[in-house]
Amino acid sequence: MWERLNLSAQQLMGQGKSAEAESYFKQALMEAEKEFGTWDNKVATVLNNLAGCLRVQGRSAEAEPLYKRALEVRRRALGPLHKDEIIILENYAKVLRALKRDAEAKKMEDTVLGIMRRN
């Protein structure tokens, strides 16, 4: 169920319907948490997607805590500095730049480079 909702939301995003997609991402998040618990990597994926949806709508301040949580969940699920956290770090850095927090964004981007060098 969560996968279908997440995919539908991604399709809506591709059509430029981010407000409508937001509702689907929120439903997908609830379903993923119910099915897998709050610390599953699938939950991190949906959190990242929901945060991206908000970022596209210019709601960076609302997206930031979702990226932070997505990163925390992914790290807990897969371990720190796993290659799969790169996408969240890159997206989180974009939000930080939008919020004029360039030093924090640079730190995230440096972490991405470090992960890429390790893999």
URFEN-V559329 format. One record per run of one state. SS is the DSSP state (~ for helix, > for strand, _ for the rest). FROM is the first residue (numbers start at 1). LEN is the number of residues. If there is no record, write none. Layout:
# URFEN-V559329
ss=SS from=FROM len=LEN
ss=SS from=FROM len=LEN
This chain:
# URFEN-V559329
ss=_ from=1 len=1
ss=~ from=2 len=13
ss=_ from=15 len=3
ss=~ from=18 len=19
ss=_ from=37 len=4
ss=~ from=41 len=16
ss=_ from=57 len=3
ss=~ from=60 len=19
ss=_ from=79 len=4
ss=~ from=83 len=16
ss=_ from=99 len=3
ss=~ from=102 len=17
ss=_ from=119 len=1
